[in-house]
Amino acid sequence: MPTTDEVIETCSSDEVSLVRLLYVGNDGVPRGRVVDADRVASVLTDGINLSSAMQSFNALDHLAPGGMFGAAGEVRILPDPETFRILPYANRAAVMLCDLYDLDRTPWAADPRSTLASYLDDLPYEASVAFESEFYLTRDTEDGELAPFDDSVCFAADGMQSTNDIVLDMTDALKAQGMDIVAYYPEYGPGQQELVVEHAPGLQAADNHILFKQTVKGVASNHGVDATFVPKPFAEAAGAGCHIHLSLWDDGENVFHDPDSDGQYGLSETARHFIGGVLDHAPALVALTAATVSSYRRLRPHMWASAFTCWGQDNREAIVRVPSSQWDEPSETTRFEFKPADNTANPYLAELGLLAAGMDGVERELDPGAPVNEDPAEMSAAEREERGVQRLPETLGEALDELEADEVLAAAMGETLFQSYVEVKRSQWDEFTGTVTEWELDKFTRAF
């Protein structure tokens, strides 16, 4: 990781002229400032000003009505030198990810990144996390409509060929920023891609996810195409998720792995309790991990996106999937995957919520029950009720209702961050429900 002195030295060379200082607020949108490389030394010490109102902005670029932060008030963007990266896809540009500080030089209570960092400092384990993103490469048609980049089918060799040059530049750019590539493949939807980077420690994993998305978009733009991380960009095509893989470690040992187990799904009691906590808090948790109105167009039965609160062994319809471990490295690769998450989430808050929910299960020794190794939508309502399997919230509004009632997630976020987050997401939901859609006009004008 770069030191402060190394960052200043690099920025004094001809290699870098502009430095992007990025943070991610309640809206999940990477925002920030750009400074001249000559100013980096002072910014690393003193930060740069930012209106506190930005934490009451939603993803529609509107200020939440009556939100906690408005015209008055200011905080400081303070870059973390360890996140410094030269951007391979942008000429003479670099980036640093930032924390938000109050004017008294303490971390701002509404800052997601420093809140996650503080939680991780108090966690009795080390978290290993990977954000596994899906996205679409798109193009504009002659009629100005958005269309998939190609028409390849799932995992198709033709799709690999059509995107080869773009993906090659993406992988090179990611590796140049210290992100190793695990796998790449054309996904289920036409033009849909999945490019997986290696897991990392808790805070670094969330940082990497922000850098990953910016890299994908930047490289795609250089090739004259667009990349979108919207959860449901095409009505008839598969949704785009961001599955979160997680395991906990203690002194180099994976506490999710049971060394006495046989087979490829050897979960420890700690792992089972953690999963129990995730299931218990899932209705509220999705307000953090599926963070926009469009997220819930993806979380439907039979779509391999997960719609019911259950866990299973390699069950892609369960919200918690336990993947089979590697044949030769079961202790290294035992983990779980949380599926009802997408790229509109703030990764710091998604990870924080997942950890807080799971650790509540560990502390309360919650039993997740037997794995559900079938499509829960195919079970009878009585069987689902008997096994404690519930439907996830079907709208952002329902998920926010659950979040507001969840004391564990509220405590993990802290009052200021929690309240401001709910306000921002409520404003998005209210704008959506107050808008007349083309579908309504098309359908109801015939009848009324």
KOLRO-283241 format. One record per residue (C-alpha): y, z, x; residue in three letters. Coordinates in steps of 0.1 Angstrom, whole numbers, plus 5000, padded with zeros to 4 digits. Example, Ala and Ser with C-alpha at 12.3 -4.5 7.8 and 13.67 -1.06 7.14 Angstrom:
// KOLRO-283241
495550785123ALA
498950715137SER
// end
This chain:
// KOLRO-283241
500050005000MET
503549925014PRO
505750205025THR
509450225018THR
510250115054ASP
507949815051GLU
509549705019VAL
512949725034ILE
511849535065GLU
510249255044THR
513349225022CYS
515549185053SER
513548875063SER
514048515050ASP
510748565030GLU
512448735001VAL
515848684985SER
515348824950LEU
513449134939VAL
512349194903ARG
512349554892LEU
510049574861LEU
509249854837TYR
507349844804VAL
508650034774GLY
507450124740ASN
507549754729ASP
504949664756GLY
507249394770VAL
507849384808PRO
511549404812ARG
513949494841GLY
516549384865ARG
516649154895VAL
518449264927VAL
519349084959ASP
516949174987ALA
519849315007ASP
520249584980ARG
516649704980VAL
517250005004ALA
519950154982SER
517950084950VAL
514850264964LEU
517050574968THR
519450564939ASP
517750334914GLY
519650104891ILE
521250184857ASN
519550104824LEU
520650184788SER
518350434773SER
518550224741ALA
516049984757MET
513250234749GLN
514150194712SER
513849814713PHE
510849654696ASN
508949344707ALA
511149144683LEU
514049234705ASP
515649444678HIS
516849804681LEU
514750034659ALA
517050144630PRO
517850514634GLY
515850534666GLY
516150814692MET
518150604716PHE
521250394708GLY
524650294722ALA
525250604742ALA
523050714771GLY
521750584804GLU
518750634827VAL
517750494861ARG
515150234870ILE
513550374902LEU
511050134919PRO
507750244934ASP
507550094969PRO
503750104967GLU
503849834940THR
505849584961PHE
504449234961ARG
505748904972ILE
505248664943LEU
503148364954PRO
504248164923TYR
508048224925ALA
510048094955ASN
511448374977ARG
510848634950ALA
509148974950ALA
508449244925VAL
508249624922MET
507149824892LEU
509350114883CYS
509550454867ASP
512450554845LEU
514350864856TYR
516851084838ASP
520251134854LEU
519151474867ASP
516751294890ARG
513651394870THR
511151154853PRO
512451064819TRP
510451214790ALA
510350874773ALA
508850694803ASP
505250564798PRO
504450504835ARG
505450854848SER
503851014818THR
500550854827LEU
500950944863ALA
501551304854SER
498451314832TYR
496351164859LEU
497551424884ASP
496251694860ASP
492951524852LEU
489951694867PRO
488451354875TYR
489551034891GLU
489750744866ALA
488450404875SER
489850144851VAL
489849764845ALA
491849564820PHE
489749264811GLU
492149004796SER
491648704775GLU
494448444771PHE
495048094759TYR
496447804778LEU
498547594754THR
500547274752ARG
503047134728ASP
501946834707THR
504146534700GLU
505146694667ASP
506247014685GLY
503347214674GLU
501547464696LEU
497947344705ALA
495147464728PRO
495247314763PHE
491747164758ASP
488947144733ASP
486147294754SER
483547524739VAL
482447874750CYS
481547904787PHE
481547524789ALA
481447344823ALA
483847094809ASP
486347374803GLY
485947484839MET
486747134851GLN
489747084829SER
491447404841THR
490147404876ASN
493447344894ASP
495347594873ILE
492747864876VAL
492447804913LEU
496147864918ASP
495948174896MET
493048324916THR
494848254949ASP
498048414936ALA
496148724923LEU
494248764956LYS
497548734975ALA
498749034955GLN
495649244963GLY
493749174931MET
490149064937ASP
488548834912ILE
485248944895VAL
484648644872ALA
486248354854TYR
485048154825TYR
486347944795PRO
486148184765GLU
485148124729TYR
488247954717GLY
489347604727PRO
491747654757GLY
490948024758GLN
490348174793GLN
489048504807GLU
489948584843LEU
488648924853VAL
490049134882VAL
488349424900GLU
488749774887HIS
491250014903ALA
492350374902PRO
494050474870GLY
497750404876LEU
497150114899GLN
494949954872ALA
497749964847ALA
500149824873ASP
497749544882ASN
497549444845HIS
501249394843ILE
501249194876LEU
498248994863PHE
499948884831LYS
503048784849GLN
501048584875THR
499048404848VAL
502248304830LYS
504048204862GLY
501247984875VAL
500747814842ALA
504447734839SER
504347584874ASN
501647354861HIS
503747254831GLY
501647444806VAL
502047774788ASP
499848084787ALA
499948314757THR
498448664754PHE
499148684716VAL
496148844699PRO
495648564674LYS
497648254683PRO
495548014663PHE
494348114628ALA
490947934631GLU
490148024667ALA
488948344684ALA
491348624690GLY
492448724725ALA
491749084735GLY
492049304765CYS
488949514768HIS
489449834788ILE
486549944811HIS
486550304822LEU
484550554842SER
485350894857LEU
484551004892TRP
484251344910ASP
484151354948ASP
482750994950GLY
480151054922GLU
480250864889ASN
480251144863VAL
479350894835PHE
476050824852HIS
472851024847ASP
470851004879PRO
467651114861ASP
467850844835SER
465550534832ASP
466750194822GLY
470150024824GLN
472150254800TYR
471950594818GLY
474850784803LEU
475451144813SER
476351414788GLU
479951394800THR
479951024792ALA
478551094757ARG
481051364750HIS
483851134762PHE
482650854739ILE
482551114711GLY
486151184716GLY
487150814717VAL
485350764684LEU
486951064668ASP
490450954677HIS
489850574674ALA
491850534641PRO
494950674658ALA
494150534692LEU
494350174681VAL
498050224673ALA
498450234711LEU
495849974721THR
496349724693ALA
500149754692ALA
501449474671THR
501149334636VAL
499049034648SER
496649274666SER
494949344633TYR
494248984625ARG
491849004653ARG
490149334645LEU
487849214617ARG
484149224611PRO
481948954626HIS
484548854652MET
483149034682TRP
486449214684ALA
485149544668SER
486149674634ALA
484049994630PHE
484050334648THR
480650324665CYS
479250284700TRP
476350074711GLY
474449944741GLN
475849594748ASP
476949574712ASN
479949354710ARG
480749454674GLU
481049824684ALA
484449964694ILE
482750124724VAL
480249904742ARG
478150054770VAL
477349754793PRO
474049744811SER
474449864847SER
473749644877GLN
470149644887TRP
470649764922ASP
473749984916GLU
473350184884PRO
475350474896SER
478250254907GLU
478450044876THR
477750284847THR
480950274825ARG
482050194790PHE
484149924775GLU
486749994747PHE
487049674727LYS
489849714701PRO
492649654726ALA
494749354734ASP
497549244757ASN
500449344734THR
499749714743ALA
501649894770ASN
498849954795PRO
500150294806TYR
500050414770LEU
496750254762ALA
495150414792GLU
496750754785LEU
495550754749GLY
492050654759LEU
491850924785LEU
493351194762ALA
490951104734ALA
487951104757GLY
488751424774MET
489251594741ASP
485651494733GLY
484551634767VAL
486351964761GLU
484851994725ARG
481451854735GLU
481551604707LEU
478251414700ASP
478851044695PRO
475451014677GLY
472850754684ALA
473950414695PRO
474450154669VAL
472649844682ASN
473349614653GLU
476349464636ASP
477849764617PRO
479249524591ALA
475649434582GLU
474749804575MET
475049934539SER
478050144530ALA
475750434525ALA
474150394560GLU
477550374576ARG
478650684558GLU
475550874569GLU
476050774605ARG
479850854605GLY
480850484610VAL
484250414596GLN
486350104593ARG
489250094617LEU
492750064603PRO
493349724589GLU
497149704596THR
499549844621LEU
501050054594GLY
497750234587GLU
497150284624ALA
500650444628LEU
499850684599ASP
496750794618GLU
498650824651LEU
501351044635GLU
498651284623ALA
496851294657ASP
497951614676GLU
495851534707VAL
497551204714LEU
500951334705ALA
500551624730ALA
499351384757ALA
502451164752MET
504951444748GLY
507451474719GLU
510051234731THR
507750954741LEU
505650994710PHE
508451004686GLN
510250704701SER
507050504702TYR
506350564666VAL
509850464657GLU
509650144676VAL
506350044661LYS
507450144626ARG
510449914629SER
508149624637GLN
505949704608TRP
508949734584ASP
510349404595GLU
506949234589PHE
506449384555THR
509949304545GLY
509648934553THR
508648664529VAL
505948444545THR
505448074540GLU
502048164525TRP
503648364498GLU
506148084490LEU
503447824490ASP
501048014467LYS
503148214443PHE
505747944435THR
503047754417ARG
502248054394ALA
505648204389PHE
// end
